Amino acid sequence: MVVLGLIFVVLAIACGVGVLLGNGNAVSPEWYGLTLDGFSVLSVYVAGLVTMLVLLLGVWLMRRGVRRTVHARRTRGGSAPARSRAVSAGGDDPAEDAAPQPRT
């Protein structure tokens, strides 16, 4: 996996260098039938880079939120709906079976 990651990093750097050293001709990107005229290759590349960074930030924030939620549920001893269903069904509250909390 490390080798594959290294290959991807080298390819990304090569692509970035190619864009920076490439000619400055204008391109006309097309998006859902809308043609945008007068952009340089570098500006399109930077727009894609910013879009990818925003995507990565969103994925990172979602993973962080999920990890925080899972950690909170594990430290609480289960989810609140599972405890309320057990109590309403006449069962014992699983939170009460946990080790007693130290007094402060």
Backbone atoms as SQL, in Angstrom:
CREATE TABLE atoms (id INTEGER PRIMARY KEY, chain TEXT, resi INTEGER, resn TEXT, atom TEXT, x REAL, y REAL, z REAL);
INSERT INTO atoms VALUES
  (1, 'A', 1, 'MET', 'N', 0.820, -1.195, 0.000),
  (2, 'A', 1, 'MET', 'CA', 0.000, 0.000, 0.000),
  (3, 'A', 1, 'MET', 'C', 0.864, 1.259, 0.000),
  (4, 'A', 2, 'VAL', 'N', 1.968, 1.191, 0.714),
  (5, 'A', 2, 'VAL', 'CA', 2.852, 2.357, 0.759),
  (6, 'A', 2, 'VAL', 'C', 3.423, 2.624, -0.631),
  (7, 'A', 3, 'VAL', 'N', 3.791, 1.555, -1.348),
  (8, 'A', 3, 'VAL', 'CA', 4.355, 1.726, -2.688),
  (9, 'A', 3, 'VAL', 'C', 3.308, 2.319, -3.633),
  (10, 'A', 4, 'LEU', 'N', 2.083, 1.831, -3.541),
  (11, 'A', 4, 'LEU', 'CA', 1.014, 2.366, -4.380),
  (12, 'A', 4, 'LEU', 'C', 0.764, 3.841, -4.053),
  (13, 'A', 5, 'GLY', 'N', 0.761, 4.191, -2.775),
  (14, 'A', 5, 'GLY', 'CA', 0.609, 5.586, -2.379),
  (15, 'A', 5, 'GLY', 'C', 1.736, 6.448, -2.912),
  (16, 'A', 6, 'LEU', 'N', 2.957, 5.934, -2.860),
  (17, 'A', 6, 'LEU', 'CA', 4.108, 6.674, -3.370),
  (18, 'A', 6, 'LEU', 'C', 3.999, 6.886, -4.882),
  (19, 'A', 7, 'ILE', 'N', 3.519, 5.872, -5.596),
  (20, 'A', 7, 'ILE', 'CA', 3.334, 6.017, -7.045),
  (21, 'A', 7, 'ILE', 'C', 2.309, 7.106, -7.340),
  (22, 'A', 8, 'PHE', 'N', 1.207, 7.120, -6.591),
  (23, 'A', 8, 'PHE', 'CA', 0.196, 8.157, -6.794),
  (24, 'A', 8, 'PHE', 'C', 0.737, 9.548, -6.487),
  (25, 'A', 9, 'VAL', 'N', 1.552, 9.683, -5.457),
  (26, 'A', 9, 'VAL', 'CA', 2.138, 10.981, -5.117),
  (27, 'A', 9, 'VAL', 'C', 3.055, 11.449, -6.241),
  (28, 'A', 10, 'VAL', 'N', 3.866, 10.556, -6.767),
  (29, 'A', 10, 'VAL', 'CA', 4.781, 10.916, -7.854),
  (30, 'A', 10, 'VAL', 'C', 3.993, 11.319, -9.099),
  (31, 'A', 11, 'LEU', 'N', 2.926, 10.583, -9.411),
  (32, 'A', 11, 'LEU', 'CA', 2.092, 10.941, -10.560),
  (33, 'A', 11, 'LEU', 'C', 1.422, 12.297, -10.369),
  (34, 'A', 12, 'ALA', 'N', 0.956, 12.587, -9.168),
  (35, 'A', 12, 'ALA', 'CA', 0.322, 13.877, -8.894),
  (36, 'A', 12, 'ALA', 'C', 1.325, 15.019, -9.024),
  (37, 'A', 13, 'ILE', 'N', 2.524, 14.811, -8.535),
  (38, 'A', 13, 'ILE', 'CA', 3.558, 15.845, -8.656),
  (39, 'A', 13, 'ILE', 'C', 3.919, 16.060, -10.118),
  (40, 'A', 14, 'ALA', 'N', 4.040, 14.982, -10.879),
  (41, 'A', 14, 'ALA', 'CA', 4.364, 15.104, -12.303),
  (42, 'A', 14, 'ALA', 'C', 3.258, 15.845, -13.048),
  (43, 'A', 15, 'CYS', 'N', 2.011, 15.564, -12.706),
  (44, 'A', 15, 'CYS', 'CA', 0.889, 16.252, -13.337),
  (45, 'A', 15, 'CYS', 'C', 0.902, 17.742, -12.979),
  (46, 'A', 16, 'GLY', 'N', 1.171, 18.056, -11.725),
  (47, 'A', 16, 'GLY', 'CA', 1.241, 19.451, -11.293),
  (48, 'A', 16, 'GLY', 'C', 2.357, 20.207, -11.981),
  (49, 'A', 17, 'VAL', 'N', 3.516, 19.586, -12.105),
  (50, 'A', 17, 'VAL', 'CA', 4.643, 20.227, -12.790),
  (51, 'A', 17, 'VAL', 'C', 4.309, 20.431, -14.258),
  (52, 'A', 18, 'GLY', 'N', 3.644, 19.445, -14.870),
  (53, 'A', 18, 'GLY', 'CA', 3.251, 19.576, -16.274),
  (54, 'A', 18, 'GLY', 'C', 2.300, 20.739, -16.503),
  (55, 'A', 19, 'VAL', 'N', 1.384, 20.936, -15.581),
  (56, 'A', 19, 'VAL', 'CA', 0.444, 22.047, -15.711),
  (57, 'A', 19, 'VAL', 'C', 1.156, 23.378, -15.516),
  (58, 'A', 20, 'LEU', 'N', 2.041, 23.447, -14.524),
  (59, 'A', 20, 'LEU', 'CA', 2.742, 24.705, -14.257),
  (60, 'A', 20, 'LEU', 'C', 3.691, 25.087, -15.376),
  (61, 'A', 21, 'LEU', 'N', 4.326, 24.093, -16.002),
  (62, 'A', 21, 'LEU', 'CA', 5.282, 24.382, -17.069),
  (63, 'A', 21, 'LEU', 'C', 4.638, 24.360, -18.449),
  (64, 'A', 22, 'GLY', 'N', 3.377, 23.998, -18.518),
  (65, 'A', 22, 'GLY', 'CA', 2.676, 23.920, -19.804),
  (66, 'A', 22, 'GLY', 'C', 2.451, 25.295, -20.395),
  (67, 'A', 23, 'ASN', 'N', 1.965, 25.272, -21.618),
  (68, 'A', 23, 'ASN', 'CA', 1.723, 26.554, -22.283),
  (69, 'A', 23, 'ASN', 'C', 0.540, 27.261, -21.644),
  (70, 'A', 24, 'GLY', 'N', 0.438, 28.534, -21.847),
  (71, 'A', 24, 'GLY', 'CA', -0.592, 29.349, -21.226),
  (72, 'A', 24, 'GLY', 'C', -1.797, 29.570, -22.125),
  (73, 'A', 25, 'ASN', 'N', -2.030, 28.656, -23.047),
  (74, 'A', 25, 'ASN', 'CA', -3.178, 28.819, -23.952),
  (75, 'A', 25, 'ASN', 'C', -4.486, 28.778, -23.164),
  (76, 'A', 26, 'ALA', 'N', -5.450, 29.481, -23.707),
  (77, 'A', 26, 'ALA', 'CA', -6.765, 29.498, -23.072),
  (78, 'A', 26, 'ALA', 'C', -7.519, 28.215, -23.432),
  (79, 'A', 27, 'VAL', 'N', -8.290, 27.749, -22.497),
  (80, 'A', 27, 'VAL', 'CA', -9.122, 26.572, -22.719),
  (81, 'A', 27, 'VAL', 'C', -10.578, 26.970, -22.495),
  (82, 'A', 28, 'SER', 'N', -11.470, 26.176, -23.024),
  (83, 'A', 28, 'SER', 'CA', -12.902, 26.425, -22.864),
  (84, 'A', 28, 'SER', 'C', -13.549, 25.212, -22.213),
  (85, 'A', 29, 'PRO', 'N', -13.546, 25.163, -20.879),
  (86, 'A', 29, 'PRO', 'CA', -14.164, 24.010, -20.218),
  (87, 'A', 29, 'PRO', 'C', -15.681, 24.015, -20.416),
  (88, 'A', 30, 'GLU', 'N', -16.250, 22.826, -20.511),
  (89, 'A', 30, 'GLU', 'CA', -17.682, 22.683, -20.707),
  (90, 'A', 30, 'GLU', 'C', -18.257, 21.908, -19.535),
  (91, 'A', 31, 'TRP', 'N', -19.379, 22.403, -19.010),
  (92, 'A', 31, 'TRP', 'CA', -19.994, 21.802, -17.829),
  (93, 'A', 31, 'TRP', 'C', -21.492, 21.778, -18.025),
  (94, 'A', 32, 'TYR', 'N', -22.037, 20.588, -18.218),
  (95, 'A', 32, 'TYR', 'CA', -23.470, 20.399, -18.446),
  (96, 'A', 32, 'TYR', 'C', -24.008, 21.316, -19.539),
  (97, 'A', 33, 'GLY', 'N', -23.278, 21.377, -20.639),
  (98, 'A', 33, 'GLY', 'CA', -23.722, 22.185, -21.769),
  (99, 'A', 33, 'GLY', 'C', -23.347, 23.648, -21.689),
  (100, 'A', 34, 'LEU', 'N', -22.811, 24.092, -20.569),
  (101, 'A', 34, 'LEU', 'CA', -22.406, 25.488, -20.397),
  (102, 'A', 34, 'LEU', 'C', -20.918, 25.600, -20.716),
  (103, 'A', 35, 'THR', 'N', -20.574, 26.399, -21.686),
  (104, 'A', 35, 'THR', 'CA', -19.178, 26.562, -22.081),
  (105, 'A', 35, 'THR', 'C', -18.623, 27.832, -21.449),
  (106, 'A', 36, 'LEU', 'N', -17.510, 27.693, -20.763),
  (107, 'A', 36, 'LEU', 'CA', -16.843, 28.825, -20.119),
  (108, 'A', 36, 'LEU', 'C', -15.594, 29.150, -20.922),
  (109, 'A', 37, 'ASP', 'N', -15.507, 30.344, -21.463),
  (110, 'A', 37, 'ASP', 'CA', -14.386, 30.732, -22.317),
  (111, 'A', 37, 'ASP', 'C', -13.367, 31.564, -21.560),
  (112, 'A', 38, 'GLY', 'N', -12.118, 31.484, -22.014),
  (113, 'A', 38, 'GLY', 'CA', -11.079, 32.376, -21.533),
  (114, 'A', 38, 'GLY', 'C', -10.351, 31.937, -20.276),
  (115, 'A', 39, 'PHE', 'N', -10.385, 30.671, -19.933),
  (116, 'A', 39, 'PHE', 'CA', -9.658, 30.201, -18.755),
  (117, 'A', 39, 'PHE', 'C', -8.324, 29.608, -19.174),
  (118, 'A', 40, 'SER', 'N', -7.324, 29.809, -18.341),
  (119, 'A', 40, 'SER', 'CA', -6.037, 29.168, -18.607),
  (120, 'A', 40, 'SER', 'C', -6.045, 27.774, -18.004),
  (121, 'A', 41, 'VAL', 'N', -5.113, 26.952, -18.439),
  (122, 'A', 41, 'VAL', 'CA', -5.007, 25.595, -17.917),
  (123, 'A', 41, 'VAL', 'C', -4.721, 25.638, -16.419),
  (124, 'A', 42, 'LEU', 'N', -3.903, 26.582, -16.001),
  (125, 'A', 42, 'LEU', 'CA', -3.558, 26.696, -14.587),
  (126, 'A', 42, 'LEU', 'C', -4.779, 27.047, -13.740),
  (127, 'A', 43, 'SER', 'N', -5.640, 27.936, -14.221),
  (128, 'A', 43, 'SER', 'CA', -6.818, 28.302, -13.430),
  (129, 'A', 43, 'SER', 'C', -7.791, 27.133, -13.302),
  (130, 'A', 44, 'VAL', 'N', -7.936, 26.338, -14.355),
  (131, 'A', 44, 'VAL', 'CA', -8.793, 25.156, -14.278),
  (132, 'A', 44, 'VAL', 'C', -8.196, 24.141, -13.311),
  (133, 'A', 45, 'TYR', 'N', -6.878, 23.993, -13.351),
  (134, 'A', 45, 'TYR', 'CA', -6.193, 23.064, -12.447),
  (135, 'A', 45, 'TYR', 'C', -6.364, 23.499, -10.987),
  (136, 'A', 46, 'VAL', 'N', -6.208, 24.775, -10.724),
  (137, 'A', 46, 'VAL', 'CA', -6.352, 25.291, -9.358),
  (138, 'A', 46, 'VAL', 'C', -7.804, 25.140, -8.888),
  (139, 'A', 47, 'ALA', 'N', -8.771, 25.359, -9.775),
  (140, 'A', 47, 'ALA', 'CA', -10.175, 25.170, -9.400),
  (141, 'A', 47, 'ALA', 'C', -10.438, 23.714, -9.031),
  (142, 'A', 48, 'GLY', 'N', -9.877, 22.781, -9.776),
  (143, 'A', 48, 'GLY', 'CA', -10.015, 21.368, -9.444),
  (144, 'A', 48, 'GLY', 'C', -9.324, 21.021, -8.139),
  (145, 'A', 49, 'LEU', 'N', -8.178, 21.630, -7.899),
  (146, 'A', 49, 'LEU', 'CA', -7.440, 21.392, -6.656),
  (147, 'A', 49, 'LEU', 'C', -8.228, 21.890, -5.450),
  (148, 'A', 50, 'VAL', 'N', -8.801, 23.071, -5.570),
  (149, 'A', 50, 'VAL', 'CA', -9.606, 23.610, -4.466),
  (150, 'A', 50, 'VAL', 'C', -10.842, 22.747, -4.231),
  (151, 'A', 51, 'THR', 'N', -11.472, 22.291, -5.301),
  (152, 'A', 51, 'THR', 'CA', -12.640, 21.424, -5.165),
  (153, 'A', 51, 'THR', 'C', -12.271, 20.126, -4.449),
  (154, 'A', 52, 'MET', 'N', -11.142, 19.547, -4.795),
  (155, 'A', 52, 'MET', 'CA', -10.701, 18.303, -4.156),
  (156, 'A', 52, 'MET', 'C', -10.373, 18.533, -2.686),
  (157, 'A', 53, 'LEU', 'N', -9.776, 19.662, -2.357),
  (158, 'A', 53, 'LEU', 'CA', -9.469, 19.950, -0.959),
  (159, 'A', 53, 'LEU', 'C', -10.744, 20.114, -0.129),
  (160, 'A', 54, 'VAL', 'N', -11.762, 20.754, -0.708),
  (161, 'A', 54, 'VAL', 'CA', -13.042, 20.900, -0.007),
  (162, 'A', 54, 'VAL', 'C', -13.683, 19.531, 0.196),
  (163, 'A', 55, 'LEU', 'N', -13.606, 18.662, -0.814),
  (164, 'A', 55, 'LEU', 'CA', -14.138, 17.306, -0.687),
  (165, 'A', 55, 'LEU', 'C', -13.411, 16.542, 0.421),
  (166, 'A', 56, 'LEU', 'N', -12.099, 16.612, 0.429),
  (167, 'A', 56, 'LEU', 'CA', -11.327, 15.920, 1.462),
  (168, 'A', 56, 'LEU', 'C', -11.632, 16.468, 2.854),
  (169, 'A', 57, 'LEU', 'N', -11.819, 17.761, 2.973),
  (170, 'A', 57, 'LEU', 'CA', -12.182, 18.349, 4.258),
  (171, 'A', 57, 'LEU', 'C', -13.539, 17.832, 4.719),
  (172, 'A', 58, 'GLY', 'N', -14.497, 17.752, 3.813),
  (173, 'A', 58, 'GLY', 'CA', -15.813, 17.227, 4.159),
  (174, 'A', 58, 'GLY', 'C', -15.762, 15.776, 4.600),
  (175, 'A', 59, 'VAL', 'N', -15.008, 14.951, 3.887),
  (176, 'A', 59, 'VAL', 'CA', -14.871, 13.536, 4.267),
  (177, 'A', 59, 'VAL', 'C', -14.183, 13.426, 5.621),
  (178, 'A', 60, 'TRP', 'N', -13.161, 14.231, 5.855),
  (179, 'A', 60, 'TRP', 'CA', -12.444, 14.190, 7.132),
  (180, 'A', 60, 'TRP', 'C', -13.376, 14.581, 8.285),
  (181, 'A', 61, 'LEU', 'N', -14.177, 15.624, 8.072),
  (182, 'A', 61, 'LEU', 'CA', -15.105, 16.052, 9.118),
  (183, 'A', 61, 'LEU', 'C', -16.164, 14.985, 9.397),
  (184, 'A', 62, 'MET', 'N', -16.661, 14.317, 8.349),
  (185, 'A', 62, 'MET', 'CA', -17.634, 13.251, 8.563),
  (186, 'A', 62, 'MET', 'C', -17.025, 12.084, 9.332),
  (187, 'A', 63, 'ARG', 'N', -15.814, 11.685, 8.974),
  (188, 'A', 63, 'ARG', 'CA', -15.153, 10.581, 9.689),
  (189, 'A', 63, 'ARG', 'C', -14.905, 10.951, 11.146),
  (190, 'A', 64, 'ARG', 'N', -14.522, 12.179, 11.374),
  (191, 'A', 64, 'ARG', 'CA', -14.270, 12.629, 12.748),
  (192, 'A', 64, 'ARG', 'C', -15.568, 12.612, 13.568),
  (193, 'A', 65, 'GLY', 'N', -16.656, 13.050, 12.951),
  (194, 'A', 65, 'GLY', 'CA', -17.940, 13.036, 13.637),
  (195, 'A', 65, 'GLY', 'C', -18.417, 11.629, 13.947),
  (196, 'A', 66, 'VAL', 'N', -18.236, 10.711, 13.007),
  (197, 'A', 66, 'VAL', 'CA', -18.633, 9.319, 13.237),
  (198, 'A', 66, 'VAL', 'C', -17.789, 8.701, 14.339),
  (199, 'A', 67, 'ARG', 'N', -16.499, 8.947, 14.313),
  (200, 'A', 67, 'ARG', 'CA', -15.628, 8.407, 15.368),
  (201, 'A', 67, 'ARG', 'C', -16.014, 8.953, 16.735),
  (202, 'A', 68, 'ARG', 'N', -16.343, 10.226, 16.804),
  (203, 'A', 68, 'ARG', 'CA', -16.737, 10.835, 18.074),
  (204, 'A', 68, 'ARG', 'C', -18.042, 10.215, 18.573),
  (205, 'A', 69, 'THR', 'N', -18.994, 10.000, 17.663),
  (206, 'A', 69, 'THR', 'CA', -20.265, 9.396, 18.043),
  (207, 'A', 69, 'THR', 'C', -20.070, 7.968, 18.521),
  (208, 'A', 70, 'VAL', 'N', -19.273, 7.190, 17.815),
  (209, 'A', 70, 'VAL', 'CA', -19.017, 5.803, 18.219),
  (210, 'A', 70, 'VAL', 'C', -18.322, 5.772, 19.566),
  (211, 'A', 71, 'HIS', 'N', -17.357, 6.642, 19.761),
  (212, 'A', 71, 'HIS', 'CA', -16.650, 6.681, 21.049),
  (213, 'A', 71, 'HIS', 'C', -17.605, 7.051, 22.183),
  (214, 'A', 72, 'ALA', 'N', -18.484, 8.022, 21.933),
  (215, 'A', 72, 'ALA', 'CA', -19.435, 8.440, 22.964),
  (216, 'A', 72, 'ALA', 'C', -20.396, 7.305, 23.303),
  (217, 'A', 73, 'ARG', 'N', -20.843, 6.559, 22.305),
  (218, 'A', 73, 'ARG', 'CA', -21.750, 5.444, 22.567),
  (219, 'A', 73, 'ARG', 'C', -21.060, 4.335, 23.343),
  (220, 'A', 74, 'ARG', 'N', -19.812, 4.090, 23.025),
  (221, 'A', 74, 'ARG', 'CA', -19.080, 3.028, 23.743),
  (222, 'A', 74, 'ARG', 'C', -18.840, 3.405, 25.199),
  (223, 'A', 75, 'THR', 'N', -18.557, 4.668, 25.450),
  (224, 'A', 75, 'THR', 'CA', -18.302, 5.069, 26.833),
  (225, 'A', 75, 'THR', 'C', -19.584, 5.168, 27.644),
  (226, 'A', 76, 'ARG', 'N', -20.733, 5.403, 26.968),
  (227, 'A', 76, 'ARG', 'CA', -22.021, 5.456, 27.662),
  (228, 'A', 76, 'ARG', 'C', -22.566, 4.072, 27.944),
  (229, 'A', 77, 'GLY', 'N', -22.082, 3.058, 27.264),
  (230, 'A', 77, 'GLY', 'CA', -22.578, 1.709, 27.487),
  (231, 'A', 77, 'GLY', 'C', -23.756, 1.365, 26.605),
  (232, 'A', 78, 'GLY', 'N', -23.752, 1.829, 25.395),
  (233, 'A', 78, 'GLY', 'CA', -24.836, 1.517, 24.477),
  (234, 'A', 78, 'GLY', 'C', -25.560, 2.770, 24.065),
  (235, 'A', 79, 'SER', 'N', -26.495, 2.589, 23.175),
  (236, 'A', 79, 'SER', 'CA', -27.241, 3.753, 22.692),
  (237, 'A', 79, 'SER', 'C', -28.461, 3.991, 23.569),
  (238, 'A', 80, 'ALA', 'N', -28.916, 5.193, 23.629),
  (239, 'A', 80, 'ALA', 'CA', -30.067, 5.560, 24.450),
  (240, 'A', 80, 'ALA', 'C', -31.350, 4.872, 23.982),
  (241, 'A', 81, 'PRO', 'N', -31.625, 4.750, 22.674),
  (242, 'A', 81, 'PRO', 'CA', -32.851, 4.067, 22.262),
  (243, 'A', 81, 'PRO', 'C', -32.882, 2.594, 22.684),
  (244, 'A', 82, 'ALA', 'N', -31.720, 1.916, 22.673),
  (245, 'A', 82, 'ALA', 'CA', -31.684, 0.509, 23.079),
  (246, 'A', 82, 'ALA', 'C', -32.014, 0.381, 24.562),
  (247, 'A', 83, 'ARG', 'N', -31.529, 1.312, 25.378),
  (248, 'A', 83, 'ARG', 'CA', -31.826, 1.260, 26.815),
  (249, 'A', 83, 'ARG', 'C', -33.304, 1.540, 27.063),
  (250, 'A', 84, 'SER', 'N', -33.885, 2.503, 26.347),
  (251, 'A', 84, 'SER', 'CA', -35.293, 2.838, 26.578),
  (252, 'A', 84, 'SER', 'C', -36.199, 1.708, 26.120),
  (253, 'A', 85, 'ARG', 'N', -35.838, 0.999, 25.042),
  (254, 'A', 85, 'ARG', 'CA', -36.636, -0.143, 24.602),
  (255, 'A', 85, 'ARG', 'C', -36.584, -1.258, 25.626),
  (256, 'A', 86, 'ALA', 'N', -35.414, -1.484, 26.217),
  (257, 'A', 86, 'ALA', 'CA', -35.275, -2.561, 27.207),
  (258, 'A', 86, 'ALA', 'C', -36.084, -2.239, 28.461),
  (259, 'A', 87, 'VAL', 'N', -36.085, -1.008, 28.891),
  (260, 'A', 87, 'VAL', 'CA', -36.818, -0.622, 30.090),
  (261, 'A', 87, 'VAL', 'C', -38.319, -0.662, 29.830),
  (262, 'A', 88, 'SER', 'N', -38.767, -0.176, 28.653),
  (263, 'A', 88, 'SER', 'CA', -40.192, -0.168, 28.361),
  (264, 'A', 88, 'SER', 'C', -40.737, -1.578, 28.144),
  (265, 'A', 89, 'ALA', 'N', -39.876, -2.525, 27.771),
  (266, 'A', 89, 'ALA', 'CA', -40.304, -3.907, 27.565),
  (267, 'A', 89, 'ALA', 'C', -40.312, -4.678, 28.879),
  (268, 'A', 90, 'GLY', 'N', -40.009, -4.036, 29.965),
  (269, 'A', 90, 'GLY', 'CA', -40.023, -4.694, 31.266),
  (270, 'A', 90, 'GLY', 'C', -38.681, -5.285, 31.651),
  (271, 'A', 91, 'GLY', 'N', -37.671, -5.069, 30.842),
  (272, 'A', 91, 'GLY', 'CA', -36.342, -5.596, 31.149),
  (273, 'A', 91, 'GLY', 'C', -35.578, -4.651, 32.043),
  (274, 'A', 92, 'ASP', 'N', -34.442, -5.101, 32.447),
  (275, 'A', 92, 'ASP', 'CA', -33.582, -4.263, 33.271),
  (276, 'A', 92, 'ASP', 'C', -32.842, -3.284, 32.382),
  (277, 'A', 93, 'ASP', 'N', -32.534, -2.153, 32.942),
  (278, 'A', 93, 'ASP', 'CA', -31.769, -1.140, 32.230),
  (279, 'A', 93, 'ASP', 'C', -30.322, -1.608, 32.165),
  (280, 'A', 94, 'PRO', 'N', -29.737, -1.821, 30.940),
  (281, 'A', 94, 'PRO', 'CA', -28.356, -2.283, 30.845),
  (282, 'A', 94, 'PRO', 'C', -27.370, -1.302, 31.459),
  (283, 'A', 95, 'ALA', 'N', -27.724, -0.030, 31.536),
  (284, 'A', 95, 'ALA', 'CA', -26.815, 0.944, 32.127),
  (285, 'A', 95, 'ALA', 'C', -26.691, 0.721, 33.632),
  (286, 'A', 96, 'GLU', 'N', -27.745, 0.153, 34.257),
  (287, 'A', 96, 'GLU', 'CA', -27.687, -0.091, 35.695),
  (288, 'A', 96, 'GLU', 'C', -26.784, -1.270, 36.024),
  (289, 'A', 97, 'ASP', 'N', -26.605, -2.193, 35.058),
  (290, 'A', 97, 'ASP', 'CA', -25.762, -3.355, 35.280),
  (291, 'A', 97, 'ASP', 'C', -24.285, -3.027, 35.161),
  (292, 'A', 98, 'ALA', 'N', -23.961, -1.868, 34.690),
  (293, 'A', 98, 'ALA', 'CA', -22.566, -1.474, 34.537),
  (294, 'A', 98, 'ALA', 'C', -21.943, -1.272, 35.910),
  (295, 'A', 99, 'ALA', 'N', -20.618, -1.227, 35.908),
  (296, 'A', 99, 'ALA', 'CA', -19.899, -1.021, 37.162),
  (297, 'A', 99, 'ALA', 'C', -20.289, 0.309, 37.774),
  (298, 'A', 100, 'PRO', 'N', -20.386, 0.368, 39.092),
  (299, 'A', 100, 'PRO', 'CA', -20.778, 1.626, 39.741),
  (300, 'A', 100, 'PRO', 'C', -19.729, 2.700, 39.491),
  (301, 'A', 101, 'GLN', 'N', -20.216, 3.917, 39.363),
  (302, 'A', 101, 'GLN', 'CA', -19.345, 5.040, 39.142),
  (303, 'A', 101, 'GLN', 'C', -18.720, 5.495, 40.453),
  (304, 'A', 102, 'PRO', 'N', -17.441, 5.871, 40.436),
  (305, 'A', 102, 'PRO', 'CA', -16.813, 6.340, 41.671),
  (306, 'A', 102, 'PRO', 'C', -17.422, 7.656, 42.142),
  (307, 'A', 103, 'ARG', 'N', -17.523, 7.819, 43.432),
  (308, 'A', 103, 'ARG', 'CA', -18.074, 9.054, 43.974),
  (309, 'A', 103, 'ARG', 'C', -17.015, 10.125, 44.029),
  (310, 'A', 104, 'THR', 'N', -17.430, 11.322, 43.734),
  (311, 'A', 104, 'THR', 'CA', -16.472, 12.443, 43.780),
  (312, 'A', 104, 'THR', 'C', -16.869, 13.440, 44.815);
